[in-house]
Amino acid sequence: MPRRDLPPLRALTAFEAAARLGSFRMAANELGITRSAVSHQVKLLEDRLGTQLFRRDARRAELTQSGQAYFPAIRDAFDQIEAQTRAARPSVTDNELTVQVYVTVALKWLIPRLHDFERRFPDMKVRLSTSYFDWDFDDRNVDLGIILARNKAPGHYYRPLFKSYLVPVCAPQLLKGDNPLKKPEDLKKHKLIDVYTAEEDWQLWLDAAGVKGVKPSNRLSVDSYILAQEAAIEGRGVAMTIGPFASEEIKLGRLVQPFPMRAPNRNQWYFACHSEHRNKPKIKRFEDWLVKQVAADPALEPIKDAGKAA
């Protein structure tokens, strides 16, 4: 059979949300990403289709004639996928736990520690549902989440875990050569690598460092911090990342932190679950274990807060 000619799922998801809600901003809030990330995904879809789908203005995203023709089929397809997914999902028992987690956190922090949870609770089966976006918690598909929360949804419980700091990293060779990185102003001579779902990260750090005149066009954008770090390791530029998640590469000498300054992220990491489910034994068990793991990690700065429902 011939291979299907389908656009990327992320682009379709962004288009469907923006068209259904009539707003890139509202779509961004629903998907837990930035407005510019929604716009980026829609632009990828428009390029793929070779036609403009929205007439954009400051307040609304209005469908063009092509968009109006395209949207019903995409909406119906998403409705059918959602309905069939719910119908096909097996009943979840008390010893099964689905954790939604940002892919960089899963790879760089959670997975290396899960063996301890499995050792302590051998009857528990943990499933990880990873995402490349720093998203809002979706309780339709998972039991709990470890999220960099931008929006706190009503009816959900959020427990702060640890503070989030932004740090630039690069390959060691960028500290030498024709344009060595010695001070933050030297970034003007290098390509910056950012995560397009968190493109404000670089500006936050540059503002904190008092650096002006860095051109946004001189950038490489990827969809996760782990990809940003890998691009930096290959010498593609200077990546902005969240400090603790680059510590292993720094220890191995694959990356260096060219400047000691770090900037606080606007958002912090949370444990999240539905308010009605927070006292379920399996969820409480994982929450207590997770908080102890955060407290035991010297690279993190735990937030001492009992958490609250939104």
C-alpha atoms as one frame of an Amber mdcrd trajectory, in Angstrom:
protein
   0.000   0.000   0.000   1.252   3.522  -0.717   2.507   5.584   2.198  -0.020
   8.047   3.638   0.552  11.708   2.757  -0.338  13.321   6.082   0.732  16.637
   7.671   2.459  16.537  11.091   0.053  15.778  13.940   1.239  18.798  15.951
   0.397  21.108  13.067  -3.075  19.580  12.703  -3.650  19.831  16.470  -2.720
  23.527  16.491  -4.918  24.229  13.458  -7.905  22.347  14.877  -7.720  24.171
  18.220  -7.240  27.620  16.639 -10.088  27.063  14.166 -12.450  25.634  16.782
 -11.754  28.402  19.319 -11.320  31.217  16.790  -8.164  32.439  18.518  -4.466
  31.577  18.503  -4.228  32.784  22.105  -7.058  30.523  23.290  -5.586  27.609
  21.333  -2.234  28.225  23.036  -3.909  28.192  26.464  -5.730  24.950  25.701
  -2.612  23.224  24.357  -0.323  24.624  27.050   2.093  26.228  24.581   2.862
  29.778  23.481   0.821  31.704  20.936   3.853  31.882  18.651   4.201  28.090
  18.836   0.611  27.736  17.605   1.328  30.224  14.823   4.495  28.309  13.913
   2.645  24.997  13.636  -0.178  26.550  11.581   2.399  28.105   9.251   3.998
  24.671   8.769   0.577  23.292   7.811  -0.113  26.185   5.426   3.275  25.627
   3.773   2.494  21.918   3.463  -0.898  22.607   1.872   0.301  25.542  -0.216
  -2.563  27.776   0.882  -3.394  30.254   3.638  -5.820  28.907   6.244  -6.319
  31.979   8.462  -6.726  35.712   8.092  -4.882  36.915  11.160  -5.486  40.057
  13.172  -4.711  41.124  16.725  -7.980  39.790  18.183  -9.112  36.784  16.150
  -7.930  34.085  13.816 -10.537  33.994  11.046 -10.604  31.077   8.628 -10.085
  31.793   4.954 -12.235  30.054   2.365  -9.617  27.300   2.152  -9.574  27.022
   5.939 -13.371  26.778   6.093 -13.301  23.953   3.575 -10.488  22.110   5.390
 -11.638  22.468   9.006 -14.802  20.277   9.118 -12.951  17.151   8.022 -10.142
  17.748  10.526 -12.618  18.483  13.351 -14.635  15.350  12.593 -11.462  13.250
  12.412 -10.320  14.512  15.822 -13.786  13.875  17.309 -13.748  10.326  15.985
 -10.207   9.657  17.216 -11.123  10.967  20.676 -14.287   8.859  20.860 -12.578
   5.680  19.687  -9.650   6.254  22.050 -12.004   6.453  25.012 -13.864   3.350
  23.859 -10.665   1.361  23.351  -9.013   2.344  26.628  -9.011  -0.561  29.076
 -10.185  -0.023  32.612  -7.315   1.110  34.787  -6.701  -0.734  38.028  -5.305
   0.643  41.249  -1.851  -0.723  40.507  -1.462   1.057  37.150  -0.274   4.658
  36.974   0.075   6.835  33.875   2.392   9.813  34.297   2.511  12.613  31.744
   5.908  14.269  31.724   7.930  16.612  29.537  10.371  14.542  27.466  13.529
  16.243  28.783  12.469  15.683  32.395  11.669  12.047  31.618  15.020  11.323
  29.984  17.294  13.446  32.142  15.719  13.110  35.566  12.725  10.804  36.085
  13.697   7.594  34.278  17.060   7.241  36.094  15.132   7.330  39.399  12.129
   5.150  38.577  13.948   1.979  39.594  13.699   3.203  43.199   9.921   3.601
  42.919   9.625   0.154  41.330  11.775  -1.345  44.094   9.639   0.229  46.812
   6.326  -0.595  45.118   6.866  -3.730  43.002   3.116  -4.183  42.493   2.830
  -0.834  40.673   3.003  -0.532  36.888   4.115   2.925  35.707   3.483   4.210
  32.191   5.137   7.408  30.966   3.337   9.617  28.456   5.918  12.087  27.168
   5.396  15.426  25.484   7.691  17.882  23.695   5.623  20.780  24.978   5.469
  22.296  28.433   1.772  21.723  28.657  -1.169  21.951  31.006  -2.250  18.764
  32.718  -4.716  16.610  30.745  -6.585  14.286  33.106  -8.501  12.592  30.300
  -5.548  10.368  29.451  -3.247  10.303  32.481  -3.392  10.009  36.271  -0.896
  12.728  37.096   1.637  15.035  35.517   5.039  16.590  36.155   4.595  19.892
  34.373   6.030  23.359  33.876   2.659  24.956  34.462   1.695  28.116  32.600
  -2.020  27.903  33.271  -3.674  26.253  36.256  -6.934  24.647  35.235  -9.928
  24.753  37.619 -10.592  21.541  39.511  -6.965  20.453  39.569  -4.424  20.095
  42.355  -0.939  21.550  41.850   1.995  20.949  44.184   5.148  23.003  43.520
   8.201  20.794  43.118  11.302  22.846  42.376  12.436  26.198  41.032  13.324
  26.491  37.376  16.419  28.389  36.238  17.594  29.167  32.717  21.242  28.746
  31.786  23.062  28.925  28.433  25.268  25.964  27.469  27.573  25.272  24.554
  30.258  22.917  23.287  33.708  23.492  24.855  35.203  24.568  21.520  33.066
  27.729  21.508  35.155  29.054  24.394  38.091  29.211  21.986  38.617  30.083
  18.323  38.042  33.318  16.412  35.002  34.430  18.469  35.469  32.943  21.948
  32.648  33.229  24.451  34.091  35.227  27.334  31.263  37.585  28.262  27.509
  37.644  27.547  27.943  40.332  24.876  29.916  37.790  22.811  26.618  35.992
  22.134  26.008  38.543  19.375  28.611  36.660  17.313  27.041  33.216  17.780
  23.865  31.406  16.754  21.378  30.970  19.586  19.460  27.703  19.947  16.013
  27.982  21.498  12.950  25.852  22.172  10.196  27.368  20.048   7.512  26.480
  22.616   9.478  28.572  25.142  11.049  31.177  22.879  10.873  33.788  25.631
  13.634  31.931  27.539  16.501  33.654  25.739  14.999  37.100  26.157  14.505
  36.502  29.879  18.159  35.539  30.272  19.473  38.344  28.041  17.418  40.921
  29.937  18.739  39.596  33.243  22.303  39.768  31.874  21.751  43.284  30.532
  22.602  42.257  26.973  21.011  44.155  24.099  21.296  43.928  20.338  21.091
  40.140  19.902  19.185  39.518  16.662  16.288  37.033  16.970  16.866  35.947
  13.368  20.234  34.428  14.232  18.651  31.411  15.886  18.031  27.698  15.510
  14.660  26.597  16.941  13.879  23.059  18.127  10.958  21.539  20.036  12.607
  20.410  23.289  15.437  21.277  25.647  17.069  17.919  25.047  17.281  18.611
  21.305  18.642  22.081  22.051  21.371  20.499  24.167  22.213  17.948  21.478
  22.487  20.715  18.883  24.841  22.584  21.213  26.961  19.465  21.717  27.362
  19.288  17.931  28.643  22.870  17.915  25.574  24.365  16.233  25.411  27.287
  18.660  24.611  28.260  22.244  21.530  26.585  23.722  19.240  27.870  26.429
  18.203  25.104  28.777  16.999  24.430  32.315  20.057  24.061  34.520  19.677
  20.657  36.227  18.904  18.856  32.994  22.310  19.657  31.471  24.334  18.653
  34.535  25.264  15.198  33.217  26.554  16.552  29.890  28.513  19.242  31.749
  30.011  16.610  34.063  31.061  14.526  31.035  32.634  17.557  29.340  30.245
  17.484  26.384  28.811  20.871  27.363  30.037  23.861  29.337  28.203  26.727
  30.979  30.037  29.743  29.501  28.647  32.250  32.012  27.912  31.712  35.719
  24.712  33.752  35.660  21.363  32.011  35.641  17.931  33.596  35.257  14.767
  32.444  37.028  12.113  31.016  34.754   8.676  32.592  34.938   7.160  29.166
  35.505   7.961  26.454  38.025   7.647  22.668  37.977   4.551  21.133  39.532
   3.067  17.792  40.417  -0.495  17.924  39.055  -3.583  15.737  39.232  -7.353
  16.098  39.315  -8.503  17.451  42.687 -10.930  14.570  43.156  -8.149  12.020
  42.660  -5.356  13.516  44.796  -6.054  11.187  47.743  -6.166   7.998  45.693
  -3.551   5.670  47.211  -1.610   5.170  43.981  -1.431   8.920  43.267  -0.565
   9.854  46.850   2.118   7.174  46.852   3.779   8.597  43.741   3.459  12.205
  44.956   5.159  11.429  48.271   7.931   9.495  46.524   8.441  12.273  43.966
   8.732  15.006  46.610  11.380  12.971  48.452  13.340  12.466  45.217  13.318
  16.206  44.538  14.467  16.959  48.083  17.323  14.445  47.770  18.708  15.927
  44.535  21.376  18.569  45.317  21.017  20.045  41.809  17.415  21.112  42.496
  15.936  23.811  44.716  12.719  22.383  46.161   9.739  24.651  46.753   8.318
  24.070  50.219   4.607  24.366  49.647   1.834  21.954  50.484   0.132  22.570
  47.169  -3.423  23.635  46.477  -6.354  23.081  44.192  -6.950  25.545  41.370
